[in-house]
Amino acid sequence: MLRATHKGKLSILDGVQLECAVLENGTRVFSERAATKALGGKRGGSHWRRKKENGELNLPVYLSAKNLLGFIDPSLKDAIINPIIYESSGGKKVGYGIEATLLPRVCEVYLRARDAGALLPTQMHIVERADILIRSFAKVGIIALVDEATGYQEEREKDALNKLLSLYLSEERLKWAKRFPDSFYMEIYRLNKWHWPPLKTSQRPGIIGKYTNDIVYERLPHGVLDKLKELNPTDELTKRRKYKHHQFLSTEIGQPDLRSHLLQVMALMRASSTWQGFINLLDKALPKGDTYQLNLLDG
């Protein structure tokens, strides 16, 4: 059994601290509990522990859902099926962990499942977290490589990279912030007499995207939607956009303007009994066109 020579805690989203260690052979590990918490698992006790089935350990809880199995490559499964058991706290405690480099690969499982439209509604908060984590890990990794190449790692303070990770995670969380509330979509469904709720987000009628452009983005200052399409193009293969348009609006002007516009739109929705009746009110209250000019975009 390998011994942990160095131990620490990595601070991430929502004030969560992940237990990590470096083993005597140089392997970096996260505890299994930490890997579960990283992806939003909040339950403690035995929730994160794995059980044996037919003499073999099951996959850890964060990869055990049946709809994820087709997105786990064999090499990841082989690497993660059996935890790394190590001596922690001077041999007084046994740790169960996974190699730290596997956590981004676990995140990629959720991203691939999302892109394939295979996730369940209860898993959407996990994929949001996975996306935020993998982007932030990549940014900090580049910083660490540059620091090592230049020798700056000898001068930076002990917790500099940890603090930098916390900053990047906060920035990514802001980018992921939900701008269109569920009530916005509920009103669209009500006015069109569609059944609510849909089984999952990917099953929303495709025309909702066109509706959103019509009642929201096309009524922002002239040229904003064209610029958003340029910054956030449709993928040629999937025919979907990688990001949400609102992620490219500035936090100082664009996001508040969008929020104000949505509040007015939803008030008109609630005052209407049919979709066409709503559009008639919208055209009178918030017509399309060059009504004002503001720089709503980042940069």
Backbone bond lengths (Angstrom), bond angles and torsions (degrees), N, CA, C in turn:
res aa  C-N    CA-C-N  psi(-1)  N-CA   C-N-CA  omega(-1)  CA-C   N-CA-C  phi
1 M - - - 1.467 - - 1.526 109.45 -
2 L 1.337 116.44 127.08 1.454 121.34 -179.06 1.531 110.44 -73.31
3 R 1.320 114.77 151.70 1.457 121.19 -179.21 1.525 110.11 -104.96
4 A 1.322 117.50 140.53 1.456 121.74 175.36 1.525 108.74 -80.51
5 T 1.326 116.75 118.23 1.468 120.99 179.71 1.529 112.14 -89.55
6 H 1.334 115.71 -25.25 1.460 120.72 179.25 1.524 108.88 -138.21
7 K 1.328 116.30 139.27 1.467 120.58 179.19 1.519 109.86 -133.69
8 G 1.334 115.40 155.49 1.451 118.94 178.18 1.513 111.05 -170.79
9 K 1.327 115.58 -175.88 1.463 121.34 178.49 1.518 108.88 -132.37
10 L 1.321 115.43 134.16 1.453 122.42 -179.69 1.521 108.20 -102.00
11 S 1.327 117.00 123.12 1.471 121.20 -179.05 1.519 110.07 -85.76
12 I 1.340 116.46 127.71 1.462 120.06 179.38 1.522 109.35 -130.54
13 L 1.312 116.54 -152.63 1.457 122.30 -173.91 1.524 113.57 -58.91
14 D 1.318 114.61 148.96 1.464 122.26 173.64 1.521 112.74 59.03
15 G 1.330 116.58 26.26 1.451 120.15 178.41 1.520 114.41 73.44
16 V 1.337 117.78 10.84 1.463 121.72 -179.56 1.524 109.84 -74.31
17 Q 1.324 116.71 134.87 1.460 121.35 176.96 1.520 109.67 -112.84
18 L 1.317 116.01 127.30 1.460 121.85 -176.83 1.523 110.72 -100.97
19 E 1.319 116.20 125.49 1.456 120.70 177.37 1.527 109.57 -70.42
20 C 1.331 116.29 130.36 1.461 120.65 177.95 1.529 109.20 -139.02
21 A 1.321 115.22 163.72 1.468 119.48 -177.30 1.520 109.97 -156.07
22 V 1.325 115.27 157.33 1.463 122.23 170.66 1.519 106.68 -113.79
23 L 1.330 116.82 125.86 1.462 121.07 -178.17 1.521 110.77 -87.39
24 E 1.317 115.90 166.84 1.470 120.12 -173.74 1.527 113.13 -63.84
25 N 1.333 118.86 -17.18 1.468 121.02 176.05 1.526 112.12 -94.56
26 G 1.351 116.40 6.24 1.453 120.87 177.40 1.515 114.83 93.07
27 T 1.329 118.32 -3.16 1.464 121.22 179.49 1.522 110.43 -70.45
28 R 1.347 115.66 131.17 1.467 120.93 175.24 1.515 108.35 -93.91
29 V 1.313 116.83 132.57 1.465 119.66 -176.98 1.526 111.29 -133.48
30 F 1.339 114.01 150.62 1.458 121.98 165.06 1.520 106.32 -105.83
31 S 1.319 116.80 145.20 1.456 117.81 172.86 1.521 108.05 -68.25
32 E 1.331 116.25 155.04 1.468 119.51 179.88 1.522 110.68 -62.27
33 R 1.296 116.94 -36.63 1.466 120.50 177.00 1.537 109.39 -61.49
34 A 1.357 116.43 -40.16 1.462 120.68 -179.72 1.528 111.14 -64.79
35 A 1.340 117.48 -41.68 1.461 120.88 179.45 1.520 110.67 -62.08
36 T 1.327 116.28 -38.94 1.466 120.59 178.51 1.524 110.48 -66.08
37 K 1.336 116.84 -44.34 1.465 121.27 179.86 1.524 111.39 -65.67
38 A 1.344 117.12 -34.26 1.464 120.84 -179.33 1.517 111.49 -59.11
39 L 1.342 116.10 -32.72 1.462 120.86 -178.40 1.529 112.28 -97.04
40 G 1.312 116.27 16.05 1.457 119.63 172.97 1.513 115.67 96.44
41 G 1.335 118.60 3.92 1.458 120.83 176.72 1.523 109.85 -69.51
42 K 1.313 117.06 127.46 1.463 120.33 -174.67 1.518 113.81 -112.72
43 R 1.319 116.12 -15.52 1.458 117.72 -177.55 1.525 110.60 -77.57
44 G 1.291 115.91 147.80 1.453 120.38 -178.68 1.511 111.28 -109.22
45 G 1.341 114.65 -148.36 1.468 119.32 177.73 1.504 111.99 60.92
46 S 1.327 115.70 -131.63 1.463 120.64 -175.53 1.526 112.36 -89.72
47 H 1.340 117.81 3.58 1.459 120.16 -175.60 1.525 112.08 -56.74
48 W 1.362 116.62 -39.10 1.457 120.03 -174.12 1.524 113.05 -87.66
49 R 1.338 117.30 -9.98 1.459 119.63 -177.53 1.528 110.90 -76.72
50 R 1.309 115.71 147.70 1.463 120.50 -178.13 1.524 111.00 -96.32
51 K 1.314 114.93 150.34 1.455 120.50 177.79 1.520 109.74 -109.37
52 K 1.332 115.41 156.91 1.459 120.30 178.28 1.518 110.65 -90.57
53 E 1.314 115.31 143.22 1.456 121.20 177.14 1.518 107.36 -137.50
54 N 1.321 117.01 121.20 1.464 121.91 -175.49 1.531 111.28 56.05
55 G 1.329 115.51 37.99 1.456 120.42 176.72 1.507 114.77 80.76
56 E 1.339 117.86 -0.68 1.465 121.16 -178.02 1.525 109.83 -122.18
57 L 1.325 115.63 141.91 1.463 119.39 178.81 1.523 110.46 -66.49
58 N 1.326 116.21 141.53 1.459 120.91 173.45 1.520 109.56 -72.02
59 L 1.324 115.70 167.51 1.457 120.12 171.36 1.525 108.68 -64.58
60 P 1.335 117.91 152.88 1.468 119.67 178.23 1.521 111.07 -61.68
61 V 1.310 116.58 160.89 1.459 121.99 -172.00 1.520 112.50 -57.78
62 Y 1.330 118.03 -33.30 1.466 119.95 -176.42 1.529 113.03 -76.13
63 L 1.342 118.13 -6.03 1.465 120.93 176.33 1.525 112.09 -127.18
64 S 1.318 117.59 11.75 1.459 120.56 -171.09 1.526 114.37 -87.01
65 A 1.346 118.29 -10.92 1.467 120.07 -178.21 1.531 110.17 -64.24
66 K 1.317 117.15 137.42 1.461 121.60 -175.19 1.521 112.74 -61.81
67 N 1.331 117.31 -34.04 1.463 119.06 -177.45 1.533 113.06 -72.48
68 L 1.346 117.23 -7.14 1.462 120.97 178.38 1.523 112.90 -94.48
69 L 1.321 116.74 -17.47 1.468 120.35 -169.94 1.517 112.97 -57.14
70 G 1.325 117.87 -38.18 1.456 120.62 -178.02 1.514 113.95 -71.47
71 F 1.334 117.16 -7.98 1.460 120.72 -177.87 1.528 112.18 -108.70
72 I 1.331 116.86 4.16 1.467 121.72 179.20 1.523 108.00 -98.37
73 D 1.326 117.38 113.21 1.463 118.82 -178.74 1.525 109.79 -71.96
74 P 1.332 116.98 152.15 1.479 121.12 -174.60 1.526 113.70 -55.93
75 S 1.333 117.06 -37.70 1.469 118.64 -177.72 1.527 111.30 -67.08
76 L 1.333 116.79 -36.35 1.465 119.50 176.65 1.518 110.07 -67.88
77 K 1.308 116.85 -43.41 1.461 120.13 179.78 1.523 110.69 -59.95
78 D 1.344 115.97 -45.30 1.470 119.88 -179.94 1.528 110.73 -61.81
79 A 1.334 116.38 -37.62 1.463 119.87 -176.00 1.520 112.70 -74.84
80 I 1.323 115.66 -26.73 1.465 118.56 -170.90 1.527 113.28 -107.34
81 I 1.333 117.49 -11.23 1.464 120.41 -174.29 1.522 111.62 -65.54
82 N 1.333 116.45 -33.06 1.464 119.82 178.81 1.518 109.58 -114.98
83 P 1.325 118.72 121.76 1.465 120.86 -178.03 1.524 111.72 -68.14
84 I 1.335 115.84 155.23 1.460 122.15 172.83 1.526 107.15 -82.45
85 I 1.310 116.21 119.85 1.468 120.73 -179.64 1.529 108.11 -99.28
86 Y 1.309 116.47 126.34 1.460 119.66 -175.42 1.521 111.14 -141.77
87 E 1.331 114.77 159.62 1.458 120.91 177.67 1.526 108.92 -82.56
88 S 1.316 115.29 124.45 1.455 120.33 -179.55 1.526 109.06 -120.42
89 S 1.318 116.87 154.80 1.469 122.43 177.51 1.519 112.35 56.26
90 G 1.322 115.11 53.12 1.459 119.23 175.51 1.512 113.99 65.78
91 G 1.325 116.95 27.83 1.454 120.81 177.54 1.502 114.45 85.01
92 K 1.329 117.47 -3.47 1.461 120.50 -179.29 1.523 112.75 -80.53
93 K 1.322 116.58 -14.09 1.452 120.70 -176.05 1.521 109.90 -138.57
94 V 1.326 116.32 140.53 1.460 121.18 177.61 1.519 109.14 -97.23
95 G 1.335 116.59 128.79 1.454 121.10 179.48 1.514 111.22 -103.87
96 Y 1.318 116.33 146.90 1.460 123.24 175.47 1.526 107.01 -118.56
97 G 1.323 116.81 119.83 1.451 118.28 -174.20 1.514 114.39 -140.95
98 I 1.347 114.31 175.22 1.460 121.56 172.14 1.525 107.08 -124.76
99 E 1.317 116.69 152.16 1.456 120.19 177.51 1.525 109.07 -61.02
100 A 1.327 116.62 134.38 1.467 121.25 -172.52 1.524 112.53 -58.69
101 T 1.336 117.17 -34.35 1.464 120.06 -177.63 1.524 112.72 -68.14
102 L 1.322 117.51 -11.29 1.465 120.14 179.56 1.527 112.44 -80.94
103 L 1.336 117.91 -21.46 1.463 119.88 -176.78 1.531 112.57 -61.02
104 P 1.352 119.63 -44.34 1.476 118.13 175.44 1.531 112.51 -61.24
105 R 1.325 117.82 -32.53 1.462 120.37 178.45 1.530 111.09 -70.24
106 V 1.321 116.54 -34.00 1.462 120.37 174.04 1.529 109.39 -63.96
107 C 1.329 116.47 -42.15 1.464 120.55 177.49 1.528 110.65 -59.41
108 E 1.337 116.73 -39.77 1.462 120.90 -178.45 1.525 111.56 -64.29
109 V 1.325 117.80 -29.84 1.464 120.78 176.38 1.529 109.64 -57.98
110 Y 1.312 116.29 -46.45 1.473 120.61 -179.95 1.528 111.47 -67.07
111 L 1.329 117.55 -37.73 1.460 120.12 179.83 1.527 110.78 -66.10
112 R 1.340 116.70 -40.75 1.475 119.42 178.17 1.527 110.87 -65.95
113 A 1.320 116.11 -40.06 1.468 119.74 178.92 1.522 110.47 -65.48
114 R 1.340 116.75 -38.75 1.466 119.99 177.62 1.528 110.93 -62.94
115 D 1.341 116.20 -46.67 1.461 120.30 -178.03 1.524 111.64 -62.39
116 A 1.335 116.19 -27.66 1.462 120.43 178.98 1.523 112.14 -88.10
117 G 1.343 117.02 -0.42 1.465 120.86 -179.39 1.513 113.06 68.83
118 A 1.347 117.09 28.95 1.460 120.73 -174.36 1.520 114.32 -101.55
119 L 1.319 118.20 -1.58 1.464 119.73 -177.10 1.524 112.16 -80.87
120 L 1.321 114.86 153.41 1.458 121.86 175.37 1.533 109.03 -90.06
121 P 1.333 117.94 157.05 1.470 119.61 178.59 1.529 112.65 -55.03
122 T 1.333 116.74 -34.05 1.470 120.57 -178.82 1.527 112.47 -72.01
123 Q 1.333 117.31 -9.14 1.469 120.71 -179.26 1.523 113.06 -102.99
124 M 1.335 117.44 -2.27 1.452 119.67 -174.40 1.535 111.92 -66.07
125 H 1.349 117.42 -33.05 1.459 118.53 178.42 1.524 110.79 -69.24
126 I 1.339 117.16 -25.98 1.464 120.67 179.59 1.520 109.96 -73.37
127 V 1.335 117.06 -43.66 1.471 119.35 -178.55 1.525 110.45 -68.27
128 E 1.326 117.19 -31.87 1.468 119.44 175.40 1.525 109.31 -61.57
129 R 1.312 114.81 -45.29 1.468 119.76 -179.26 1.530 110.48 -65.92
130 A 1.334 116.61 -41.05 1.461 121.15 -179.85 1.521 110.81 -60.69
131 D 1.331 116.45 -42.42 1.460 120.85 179.76 1.519 110.98 -63.50
132 I 1.327 116.09 -44.24 1.462 120.88 179.38 1.528 110.75 -62.67
133 L 1.325 116.81 -45.21 1.465 121.28 -177.44 1.523 111.86 -63.29
134 I 1.329 116.36 -46.06 1.470 118.91 -173.41 1.522 111.01 -68.35
135 R 1.341 117.61 -34.57 1.458 120.55 177.04 1.529 110.27 -67.51
136 S 1.318 116.05 -43.18 1.459 120.34 -177.14 1.520 111.72 -69.38
137 F 1.331 117.30 -40.49 1.461 120.71 177.00 1.526 110.46 -59.93
138 A 1.340 116.22 -40.07 1.464 120.17 -179.30 1.528 110.93 -64.45
139 K 1.329 116.81 -42.14 1.461 120.76 -179.68 1.529 111.26 -63.76
140 V 1.324 115.84 -46.87 1.465 119.53 -178.54 1.526 110.75 -66.80
141 G 1.350 116.61 -34.11 1.462 120.21 177.94 1.514 112.05 -61.51
142 I 1.327 117.25 -40.95 1.462 121.19 178.10 1.527 110.34 -64.04
143 I 1.345 115.98 -43.62 1.469 120.13 178.88 1.531 110.25 -59.75
144 A 1.322 117.08 -44.24 1.468 121.36 -178.53 1.522 111.43 -63.51
145 L 1.349 117.18 -39.62 1.465 120.73 179.60 1.528 111.12 -64.75
146 V 1.333 116.13 -43.17 1.463 119.71 178.56 1.521 110.56 -64.34
147 D 1.334 116.65 -42.44 1.459 120.42 179.16 1.525 111.16 -60.87
148 E 1.336 116.04 -41.03 1.465 119.71 -179.67 1.525 110.57 -67.67
149 A 1.334 117.01 -42.63 1.459 121.21 -177.80 1.527 112.29 -65.37
150 T 1.331 116.18 -32.25 1.467 120.44 -177.22 1.521 113.40 -95.41
151 G 1.342 116.27 -8.47 1.456 119.48 -177.29 1.509 113.91 83.24
152 Y 1.339 116.83 3.17 1.465 120.50 -177.72 1.522 112.02 -68.59
153 Q 1.329 117.30 -20.21 1.464 120.20 -179.27 1.518 111.39 -60.03
154 E 1.327 117.79 -24.57 1.461 120.46 179.75 1.524 111.35 -74.75
155 E 1.346 117.23 -21.09 1.456 120.76 -176.11 1.526 113.49 -100.58
156 R 1.320 116.77 -25.19 1.464 118.23 -175.34 1.533 109.65 -68.95
157 E 1.306 115.69 152.88 1.455 119.67 -179.97 1.529 110.68 -68.60
158 K 1.305 115.48 159.52 1.461 122.07 -171.68 1.517 113.25 -53.67
159 D 1.323 118.27 -45.75 1.461 121.46 -173.55 1.524 113.29 -99.60
160 A 1.350 117.16 20.04 1.466 120.27 -173.90 1.526 111.97 -60.50
161 L 1.337 117.60 -46.04 1.464 119.97 -178.00 1.520 111.46 -68.14
162 N 1.328 116.33 -36.40 1.463 119.92 177.56 1.525 110.43 -63.03
163 K 1.332 116.36 -42.89 1.463 120.19 178.45 1.522 110.78 -65.70
164 L 1.337 115.69 -38.41 1.457 120.04 179.32 1.525 110.53 -65.24
165 L 1.325 116.59 -39.44 1.462 120.25 177.81 1.526 110.54 -61.73
166 S 1.324 116.85 -43.51 1.466 120.59 179.12 1.529 111.02 -59.51
167 L 1.350 115.82 -39.48 1.463 120.56 178.71 1.525 110.87 -64.50
168 Y 1.336 116.23 -46.87 1.458 120.00 -179.11 1.528 111.36 -64.47
169 L 1.324 116.03 -39.07 1.460 119.37 178.82 1.521 110.86 -62.33
170 S 1.329 116.94 -40.46 1.460 120.60 178.77 1.515 110.99 -64.82
171 E 1.340 116.70 -40.24 1.459 120.68 178.99 1.519 110.68 -63.99
172 E 1.343 116.52 -43.57 1.459 120.03 -179.32 1.526 110.86 -67.66
173 R 1.323 116.98 -35.81 1.463 120.44 177.43 1.530 109.95 -62.09
174 L 1.349 116.08 -41.18 1.454 120.03 178.21 1.531 110.53 -61.45
175 K 1.328 116.26 -41.43 1.462 120.00 -179.76 1.525 111.39 -64.17
176 W 1.338 115.89 -31.04 1.469 120.60 -177.38 1.533 112.18 -87.19
177 A 1.333 116.89 -6.69 1.469 119.88 -173.60 1.521 110.89 -52.32
178 K 1.308 116.02 137.06 1.455 121.22 -176.82 1.523 109.74 -74.83
179 R 1.330 116.94 117.32 1.460 121.32 -177.25 1.523 112.24 -99.87
180 F 1.324 117.72 -26.54 1.455 120.51 -179.47 1.531 108.49 -106.35
181 P 1.335 117.89 106.32 1.471 119.90 -177.00 1.524 111.78 -68.26
182 D 1.330 115.55 158.66 1.473 119.87 179.52 1.523 111.29 -58.48
183 S 1.344 116.78 -31.98 1.462 119.40 -178.81 1.527 111.98 -63.15
184 F 1.325 117.54 -27.30 1.470 121.49 175.95 1.528 109.88 -61.76
185 Y 1.350 115.56 -46.35 1.468 120.10 -179.49 1.532 111.05 -73.70
186 M 1.318 116.49 -33.34 1.466 119.48 177.36 1.526 110.83 -60.93
187 E 1.325 116.62 -39.41 1.463 120.24 179.15 1.529 111.05 -67.81
188 I 1.337 116.56 -38.79 1.472 119.62 176.76 1.524 109.92 -60.48
189 Y 1.335 116.77 -43.94 1.467 120.93 179.48 1.530 110.57 -65.14
190 R 1.331 116.81 -42.78 1.468 119.69 -178.37 1.523 111.26 -62.70
191 L 1.326 116.29 -46.68 1.466 120.10 -176.45 1.527 112.48 -67.95
192 N 1.342 116.24 -25.51 1.468 119.97 177.78 1.529 112.43 -96.41
193 K 1.359 115.17 0.71 1.463 121.13 179.75 1.530 111.86 59.06
194 W 1.333 115.20 41.28 1.463 121.79 174.47 1.525 108.86 -95.94
195 H 1.338 115.68 157.58 1.465 120.71 179.84 1.530 110.23 -75.06
196 W 1.307 116.14 131.35 1.480 121.93 175.85 1.519 109.20 -118.86
197 P 1.355 119.21 139.03 1.466 125.64 1.99 1.522 111.61 -92.82
198 P 1.352 118.12 162.61 1.468 120.27 171.33 1.523 108.33 -69.94
199 L 1.316 117.35 157.09 1.466 119.93 -178.81 1.516 111.69 -63.03
200 K 1.345 117.20 -36.75 1.455 121.03 175.79 1.526 108.62 -157.59
201 T 1.347 115.07 161.40 1.461 120.26 -174.06 1.515 112.29 -55.72
202 S 1.340 117.55 -38.48 1.464 120.72 -176.54 1.515 112.31 -66.83
203 Q 1.356 117.85 -12.09 1.454 120.77 -179.42 1.524 112.70 -97.51
204 R 1.340 117.45 7.74 1.452 119.42 174.44 1.529 109.22 -63.97
205 P 1.327 118.45 143.22 1.466 120.43 176.45 1.525 110.82 -55.22
206 G 1.330 116.90 136.73 1.452 120.53 -177.41 1.516 113.66 -59.60
207 I 1.326 116.13 -25.08 1.460 119.84 -177.59 1.527 112.71 -68.24
208 I 1.326 117.72 -14.75 1.467 120.17 178.83 1.525 110.91 -60.78
209 G 1.337 116.37 -35.93 1.464 119.56 177.09 1.523 111.27 -61.60
210 K 1.333 116.41 -41.28 1.469 120.47 178.27 1.522 110.59 -67.40
211 Y 1.339 116.26 -39.83 1.462 119.86 176.86 1.527 110.89 -60.08
212 T 1.347 116.00 -43.23 1.464 120.63 -178.26 1.524 110.80 -62.43
213 N 1.341 116.29 -42.93 1.465 119.26 176.51 1.525 110.84 -60.94
214 D 1.342 116.29 -43.35 1.462 121.72 -175.44 1.530 111.84 -65.80
215 I 1.333 116.71 -48.56 1.468 118.84 -171.69 1.522 113.50 -92.23
216 V 1.340 116.56 -10.85 1.466 118.88 -179.62 1.527 111.68 -119.60
217 Y 1.347 116.79 -73.96 1.458 120.07 -168.63 1.534 113.64 -67.01
218 E 1.336 118.11 -34.87 1.458 120.01 179.89 1.523 112.15 -72.88
219 R 1.328 116.69 -10.14 1.468 120.54 179.73 1.525 111.55 -105.07
220 L 1.351 116.22 4.16 1.450 120.70 168.96 1.535 106.79 -81.50
221 P 1.328 119.21 173.16 1.465 120.51 -178.27 1.522 113.06 -50.02
222 H 1.333 115.49 147.33 1.458 122.07 -177.08 1.530 111.01 -54.88
223 G 1.333 116.01 133.08 1.456 121.28 176.56 1.512 114.55 95.18
224 V 1.340 117.46 -16.27 1.467 119.91 -177.94 1.521 111.20 -63.28
225 L 1.348 117.59 -46.76 1.459 119.85 -178.23 1.520 111.50 -63.43
226 D 1.331 117.66 -40.38 1.469 120.44 178.84 1.520 110.83 -61.29
227 K 1.329 116.09 -40.34 1.463 119.81 179.21 1.525 110.94 -68.77
228 L 1.331 117.35 -38.17 1.461 120.80 178.39 1.531 110.34 -62.99
229 K 1.321 116.49 -41.29 1.472 120.13 178.34 1.521 110.83 -64.01
230 E 1.326 116.33 -33.28 1.465 120.66 178.32 1.523 110.97 -70.25
231 L 1.330 116.34 -42.55 1.466 121.02 -179.47 1.515 112.42 -74.82
232 N 1.328 117.12 -26.93 1.461 122.45 -173.62 1.532 109.43 -129.71
233 P 1.340 117.23 68.02 1.468 120.59 -173.80 1.524 113.31 -71.10
234 T 1.324 115.83 161.56 1.463 122.26 176.22 1.519 109.46 -78.57
235 D 1.325 116.65 132.97 1.463 121.29 177.26 1.520 109.79 -67.85
236 E 1.323 117.22 132.88 1.462 121.26 -176.35 1.519 112.41 -64.60
237 L 1.323 116.91 -31.11 1.467 120.49 -177.04 1.518 112.02 -84.80
238 T 1.331 116.68 -50.70 1.470 120.28 -175.05 1.528 112.77 -85.67
239 K 1.358 116.34 -17.47 1.472 121.55 -176.44 1.529 111.81 62.85
240 R 1.339 115.45 22.78 1.459 120.39 179.12 1.528 109.13 -125.69
241 R 1.318 116.14 157.33 1.459 120.50 176.76 1.530 109.46 -87.89
242 K 1.317 115.82 142.34 1.461 120.24 -176.14 1.521 111.20 -70.79
243 Y 1.340 117.31 -33.42 1.456 121.06 -176.79 1.526 110.29 -122.23
244 K 1.324 116.01 176.57 1.451 122.73 173.04 1.529 107.80 -91.23
245 H 1.338 116.80 140.07 1.463 119.78 -179.49 1.522 112.11 -53.37
246 H 1.342 116.95 -39.96 1.466 119.23 -173.84 1.519 113.40 -65.63
247 Q 1.357 117.30 -15.90 1.457 119.98 179.11 1.532 111.65 -68.36
248 F 1.330 117.45 -14.56 1.456 121.13 -178.60 1.533 112.26 -100.63
249 L 1.332 117.06 2.59 1.459 120.22 176.91 1.524 109.92 -84.15
250 S 1.310 117.54 142.55 1.463 121.07 -177.67 1.523 110.62 -67.55
251 T 1.327 116.16 149.21 1.469 121.28 -179.49 1.520 110.90 -74.45
252 E 1.358 117.59 -25.95 1.457 120.36 -176.37 1.530 112.09 -78.38
253 I 1.341 117.72 -41.90 1.464 121.21 -174.76 1.522 111.96 -121.99
254 G 1.337 116.38 -50.20 1.464 120.71 -173.34 1.512 114.53 -59.78
255 Q 1.344 117.26 -50.07 1.462 120.56 -177.64 1.536 111.82 -65.66
256 P 1.356 119.80 -46.38 1.467 118.89 176.74 1.526 112.95 -61.20
257 D 1.345 117.04 -37.09 1.460 120.09 179.50 1.526 110.68 -66.09
258 L 1.330 115.87 -40.46 1.462 120.02 177.31 1.524 110.46 -62.38
259 R 1.344 117.05 -44.62 1.461 121.52 -179.74 1.532 110.91 -61.02
260 S 1.339 116.68 -43.20 1.458 120.92 178.61 1.525 111.02 -63.56
261 H 1.316 116.11 -42.58 1.471 120.55 179.79 1.528 110.50 -62.85
262 L 1.333 116.92 -42.83 1.468 120.51 -179.17 1.526 111.37 -62.89
263 L 1.321 117.03 -39.93 1.461 120.37 179.21 1.529 110.82 -60.98
264 Q 1.337 116.78 -40.94 1.465 120.29 178.34 1.524 111.17 -68.32
265 V 1.331 115.75 -41.50 1.468 120.51 179.99 1.522 110.69 -61.63
266 M 1.334 116.68 -45.20 1.460 120.27 -176.84 1.520 112.03 -69.26
267 A 1.338 117.06 -30.04 1.463 119.86 175.34 1.524 110.01 -65.20
268 L 1.338 117.00 -40.32 1.469 121.41 177.74 1.524 110.96 -68.41
269 M 1.332 116.18 -35.98 1.469 120.13 177.41 1.526 110.74 -60.93
270 R 1.339 115.19 -47.90 1.462 119.53 -177.23 1.537 112.09 -65.79
271 A 1.336 115.92 -24.20 1.468 119.97 179.83 1.526 112.25 -85.51
272 S 1.337 116.93 -2.03 1.466 121.27 -175.81 1.515 110.76 -110.20
273 S 1.336 115.39 154.78 1.467 120.63 177.74 1.523 112.55 -112.02
274 T 1.341 117.56 -13.44 1.465 121.79 177.46 1.527 109.06 -136.36
275 W 1.322 115.60 159.58 1.469 119.79 178.97 1.525 110.99 -62.87
276 Q 1.318 117.63 -45.49 1.455 120.31 -178.93 1.523 111.42 -65.19
277 G 1.332 116.25 -36.87 1.457 119.56 176.47 1.520 111.18 -62.06
278 F 1.343 116.50 -39.98 1.467 121.25 177.13 1.528 110.75 -63.56
279 I 1.343 117.65 -45.47 1.464 121.23 -179.37 1.525 110.47 -61.16
280 N 1.334 117.02 -39.30 1.460 120.12 178.88 1.532 111.09 -61.81
281 L 1.355 116.06 -43.50 1.465 119.81 177.70 1.529 111.13 -65.41
282 L 1.328 115.84 -40.39 1.466 121.00 -177.94 1.525 111.01 -63.88
283 D 1.335 116.54 -42.90 1.465 120.02 -179.57 1.523 111.98 -63.29
284 K 1.325 116.70 -30.40 1.464 120.14 178.34 1.527 111.33 -78.89
285 A 1.338 115.72 -42.98 1.468 119.69 -174.52 1.524 113.09 -81.70
286 L 1.335 116.92 -40.34 1.471 121.72 -175.60 1.518 110.01 -133.58
287 P 1.316 117.71 68.61 1.467 120.36 -176.79 1.520 112.36 -66.82
288 K 1.322 115.63 154.59 1.462 120.65 175.70 1.523 108.65 -74.19
289 G 1.321 115.53 156.76 1.460 118.06 175.86 1.504 112.69 131.67
290 D 1.305 114.72 -179.05 1.457 122.67 -177.00 1.524 111.28 -82.83
291 T 1.327 117.02 64.16 1.465 119.61 -176.68 1.524 112.33 -79.16
292 Y 1.337 117.80 -27.13 1.456 121.01 177.78 1.514 109.10 -161.97
293 Q 1.283 117.98 162.46 1.452 122.77 -177.95 1.527 110.03 -123.84
294 L 1.314 116.63 121.76 1.470 121.62 175.92 1.518 107.82 -142.18
295 N 1.320 116.35 150.33 1.455 119.94 175.03 1.530 108.00 -88.48
296 L 1.335 116.49 95.24 1.460 120.15 -175.00 1.519 113.11 -90.68
297 L 1.337 117.46 -8.75 1.460 119.88 -172.35 1.518 111.29 -95.32
298 D 1.356 115.36 150.07 1.458 120.20 173.03 1.511 108.70 -64.99
299 G 1.321 116.01 145.34 1.445 120.40 177.46 1.505 112.08 76.15
